[in-house]
C-alpha cells in the first residue's frame, strides 16, 4: 500500500478518470539542437534566453490541455512556473543530462545543487529520474546505476513524494549508432527493455510510476491487426504489463520523438498490455520549434493548431483504451480516538 503522500501525488499527475496524459518539456539537448538548427548556429551558441523563451511557449499553449507537465529546474521553472495551471500536476526532473560515458556503459548523476528535498519544498508533485540502463553493461556501471536509482527512491520515501523512473536503453561508446541523446535504435532488443523493467520494479528501488520506451522500434511496429507479426509484437508489450501488474506499478509510454501516428500505434499495443497513459514531449511540440522559432507568434500558433491536435488525439486514445489508475488509501482500522493518526503516521 502506498503512503498517503505518494498516493495523492500520483493522483495529481493523472486526470479525473485516472489516466496519465502528461507532457514532457524537461528536454535539454534535443531542444538546444532544435533551436540551433532553426537559427543556423551550433548547440554551444544557443542562448539561455532562447531556451527559456521556447519552454515558456510550450507551457503557455499546452499546459491547459494535459493532466501534468514535466519540468526541469534550470530552464523550465524560471521560464514558466507562473503559467502552470493550478490543476496541472508538476513533475520535476532530477537527473543531469550530461552523463559519464565509459566503455562499459553510462553513469548518471543528479543535477548540481538539486535534490528530492528541494523538489518537495518547491511544491513538486513527483520526482522524475532518467536512468540509462542496459542489463548487458559492465557490472560496475550497472551497480552504479542501481545505487543511483535506489538512493533517490530512499529520498522519495523519506519526503513522501512519488518516484517516476524513466528507463532508456542506449548504444555503447564506439558503436556505429552511438549518440549522447536518445535516438531509438531500429534494431534494439526487446529483452534489454523488458529485463530493465524487471530489475527496477523490485521494492528496494521504491518506484511508483514507470516511464518506458517501446520494447520494439516504433517505426517498425506492425499494425495491431491480429496477424502473426502483430501477436508476436504484443507479447513483448504484454511481458512488460505482466511485470508491472505483478508489482502494482502503473506505467506510461515515452514518445522518443516518434511521428504521431507511430506513437499512437505504440500506445495501442501498450494499452492492450495495461499501460495507463503517456509522458510525451517531442512528438507533440518539436515541429513547432523546428519550423518557426524564433518567431514566437508562429510557434504559438503552430502549437495551438498542430501540437494540440496531436495531444488531443493521444488523449482520446488514452481515455478510450488506457488502463485507469485508481488511488487506494489505507483503511484506518486501528484509529480509535483523537490523536491516534497523528501519532502513527
LUMBA-550732 format. One line per 3 residues: number of its first residue (from 0); their letters; for each residue x, y, z of C-alpha. Coordinates in steps of 0.5 Angstrom, whole numbers. Each point is the difference from the previous one (the first is absolute). Last residue first. Example, Ala and Ser with C-alpha at 12.3 -4.5 7.8 and 13.67 -1.06 7.14 Angstrom:
! residues 2
1 = sa = 27 -2 14 ~ -2 -7 2
END
This chain:
! residues 345
344 = xxx = 4 17 21 ~ -2 -4 7 ~ 0 6 5
341 = xxx = -4 5 -5 ~ -5 -6 -1 ~ -1 -2 7
338 = xxx = -1 7 3 ~ -8 0 0 ~ -2 -7 1
335 = xxx = -1 -7 -3 ~ 5 0 -6 ~ 2 -7 -1
332 = xxx = -5 -2 -5 ~ 3 6 -4 ~ -1 -3 -7
329 = xxx = 6 2 -4 ~ -2 4 -7 ~ 0 -2 -7
326 = xxx = 0 4 -6 ~ -2 -3 -6 ~ 4 0 -7
323 = xxx = -4 0 -6 ~ 2 -5 -5 ~ 1 3 -7
320 = xxx = -5 -1 -5 ~ -5 5 -2 ~ 2 6 5
317 = xxx = 7 -2 -3 ~ -2 0 -7 ~ -3 7 1
314 = xxx = 6 3 4 ~ 5 -2 -6 ~ -5 3 -5
311 = xxx = -1 6 5 ~ 8 1 0 ~ 1 -1 -7
308 = xxx = -5 5 -2 ~ 2 5 6 ~ 7 0 -4
305 = xxx = -3 1 -7 ~ -4 6 2 ~ 1 3 7
302 = xxx = 8 -2 -1 ~ 0 3 -7 ~ -3 7 2
299 = xxx = 5 0 6 ~ 6 -1 -4 ~ -2 5 -5
296 = xxx = -1 5 5 ~ 7 -1 3 ~ 3 0 -7
293 = xxx = 7 -2 3 ~ -2 -6 -2 ~ -5 -2 -5
290 = xxx = 1 -7 -3 ~ 5 -3 5 ~ -4 3 6
287 = xxx = -7 -2 -3 ~ 3 -7 -2 ~ 2 -2 7
284 = xxx = -6 1 3 ~ -4 -6 1 ~ 4 -6 -2
281 = xxx = 6 4 3 ~ -3 -1 7 ~ -4 -6 2
278 = xxx = -2 -3 7 ~ -5 -5 -2 ~ -6 -3 3
275 = xxx = -2 -6 5 ~ 3 -6 -3 ~ -4 -7 0
272 = xxx = 3 -4 -5 ~ -5 2 -5 ~ 1 7 2
269 = xxx = 7 -1 -2 ~ -1 -3 -7 ~ -5 6 -2
266 = xxx = 5 5 3 ~ 6 -3 -4 ~ -5 1 -6
263 = xxx = -2 7 2 ~ 8 1 0 ~ 1 -1 -7
260 = xxx = -6 4 -2 ~ 3 6 4 ~ 7 -1 -3
257 = xxx = 5 -2 5 ~ 4 5 4 ~ 1 -5 6
254 = xxx = -7 -1 1 ~ 0 -2 8 ~ -5 -5 2
251 = xxx = -3 -1 7 ~ 0 -5 5 ~ -4 -1 7
248 = xxx = 4 -5 5 ~ -5 -5 3 ~ 7 -5 1
245 = xxx = -3 -5 -4 ~ -4 5 -5 ~ 7 3 -1
242 = xxx = 3 -7 -2 ~ -6 -2 -4 ~ -1 6 -4
239 = xxx = 7 0 -2 ~ -1 -7 -3 ~ -6 2 -3
236 = xxx = 4 5 -4 ~ 4 -5 -3 ~ -5 -5 -1
233 = xxx = -4 5 -4 ~ 6 0 -5 ~ -1 -7 -1
230 = xxx = -8 1 -1 ~ 1 5 -5 ~ 5 -4 -4
227 = xxx = -5 -6 0 ~ -5 5 -2 ~ -6 2 4
224 = xxx = 0 7 -3 ~ 5 4 5 ~ 3 4 -6
221 = xxx = 8 -2 0 ~ 5 3 4 ~ 6 2 -4
218 = xxx = 0 8 1 ~ -2 -1 8 ~ 6 -4 1
215 = xxx = -2 -6 4 ~ 0 0 8 ~ -3 7 0
212 = xxx = 3 4 5 ~ -2 1 7 ~ -2 5 5
209 = xxx = -1 -4 6 ~ -4 2 6 ~ 1 -1 8
206 = xxx = 7 -2 0 ~ 2 -2 7 ~ 7 -3 -2
203 = xxx = 0 -6 5 ~ -7 -2 -2 ~ 3 -3 -6
200 = xxx = -4 3 -6 ~ 7 2 -3 ~ 3 -6 -2
197 = xxx = -6 -3 -4 ~ 0 7 -3 ~ 7 -1 -3
194 = xxx = -1 -7 -2 ~ -6 2 -4 ~ 4 6 -4
191 = xxx = 6 -5 -1 ~ -4 -5 -2 ~ -4 4 -5
188 = xxx = 7 0 -4 ~ 1 6 -4 ~ 1 0 -7
185 = xxx = -3 7 -2 ~ 3 3 5 ~ -4 6 3
182 = xxx = 4 6 1 ~ 1 3 7 ~ 6 5 0
179 = xxx = 7 -2 1 ~ 0 -4 -6 ~ 3 -6 -2
176 = xxx = -2 -4 -7 ~ 6 -2 -2 ~ 2 -3 7
173 = xxx = 6 4 3 ~ -3 1 6 ~ -6 -5 2
170 = xxx = -7 1 -3 ~ -5 2 5 ~ -6 -3 3
167 = xxx = -4 5 4 ~ -4 0 6 ~ -4 5 3
164 = xxx = -2 0 8 ~ -6 4 3 ~ 1 0 7
161 = xxx = -6 3 4 ~ 1 4 6 ~ 1 -2 8
158 = xxx = 6 4 1 ~ 3 -6 3 ~ -3 -5 -5
155 = xxx = 3 5 -5 ~ 7 0 3 ~ 0 -7 0
152 = xxx = -2 -1 -7 ~ 6 5 -2 ~ 4 -5 4
149 = xxx = -2 -6 -4 ~ 0 4 -7 ~ 8 2 1
146 = xxx = 1 -7 3 ~ -3 -4 -6 ~ 4 5 -5
143 = xxx = 7 -1 4 ~ -1 -8 0 ~ -2 0 -7
140 = xxx = 7 4 -2 ~ 4 -5 5 ~ -3 -6 -4
137 = xxx = 1 3 -7 ~ -6 1 -4 ~ -4 -6 -2
134 = xxx = -6 1 4 ~ 0 7 -3 ~ -2 6 3
131 = xxx = -1 8 -1 ~ -3 2 6 ~ -5 6 0
128 = xxx = -3 3 6 ~ -6 3 2 ~ -2 3 6
125 = xxx = -8 1 2 ~ -5 5 2 ~ 5 6 0
122 = xxx = -2 5 5 ~ 7 4 1 ~ 2 -4 6
119 = xxx = -2 -7 -3 ~ 5 2 -6 ~ 5 3 5
116 = xxx = 0 -7 4 ~ 1 -4 -6 ~ 6 3 -1
113 = xxx = 4 6 -5 ~ 6 3 1 ~ 3 -3 -6
110 = xxx = -5 -4 -4 ~ 1 -7 2 ~ 4 -6 -2
107 = xxx = 0 -5 -6 ~ 5 -5 -2 ~ 0 -3 -7
104 = xxx = 3 -6 -2 ~ 7 -5 0 ~ 4 5 -5
101 = xxx = -2 6 4 ~ -4 6 -1 ~ -2 4 6
98 = xxx = -6 3 -1 ~ -2 7 -1 ~ -8 1 0
95 = xxx = 0 1 8 ~ -5 -4 3 ~ -5 3 5
92 = xxx = -6 1 -4 ~ -6 3 3 ~ -8 -2 -1
89 = xxx = -5 6 1 ~ -7 -2 -1 ~ -5 4 -4
86 = xxx = -6 2 5 ~ 4 7 2 ~ 1 2 -7
83 = xxx = 8 1 -2 ~ 1 7 -2 ~ 4 2 6
80 = xxx = 5 -6 -1 ~ 1 3 -7 ~ 8 2 -1
77 = xxx = 3 -1 6 ~ -3 -7 1 ~ 1 -2 -7
74 = xxx = 7 1 0 ~ 5 -2 6 ~ -5 -4 4
71 = xxx = -3 -4 -6 ~ -7 -1 -1 ~ -5 -6 -1
68 = xxx = -7 2 -1 ~ -7 -3 3 ~ -7 -1 -2
65 = xxx = 0 3 -7 ~ -3 5 -4 ~ 1 7 4
62 = xxx = 7 -2 0 ~ 1 0 -8 ~ 0 7 -2
59 = xxx = 3 4 6 ~ 5 -6 2 ~ 3 -1 -7
56 = xxx = 0 8 -1 ~ 4 1 6 ~ 5 -6 -2
53 = xxx = 2 3 -6 ~ 1 7 3 ~ 4 -4 6
50 = xxx = 4 -3 -6 ~ 1 7 -4 ~ 2 3 7
47 = xxx = 6 -5 1 ~ 3 2 -6 ~ 2 -6 -5
44 = xxx = 7 1 -3 ~ 2 -7 3 ~ -5 -3 -4
41 = xxx = 3 3 -6 ~ -4 5 -4 ~ -5 0 -6
38 = xxx = -6 3 4 ~ -4 -6 -2 ~ 5 -5 1
35 = xxx = 3 3 7 ~ -7 1 3 ~ -2 -7 -2
32 = xxx = 7 -3 3 ~ -1 4 6 ~ -7 -3 1
29 = xxx = 3 -7 -1 ~ 6 1 5 ~ -5 3 5
26 = xxx = -6 -4 1 ~ -4 2 6 ~ -6 1 -4
23 = xxx = -4 -6 1 ~ -8 0 -1 ~ -4 -5 4
20 = xxx = -7 -3 -1 ~ 0 -5 6 ~ -7 -3 0
17 = xxx = -3 -1 7 ~ -7 3 -2 ~ 1 6 3
14 = xxx = 6 1 -4 ~ 7 -2 3 ~ 6 3 3
11 = xxx = -3 3 6 ~ -3 -7 1 ~ 7 -2 1
8 = xxx = 2 5 5 ~ -6 -2 4 ~ 2 -7 0
5 = xxx = 7 2 2 ~ -2 4 6 ~ -5 -5 2
2 = xxx = 5 -6 0 ~ 0 -5 -5 ~ -3 -7 2
END
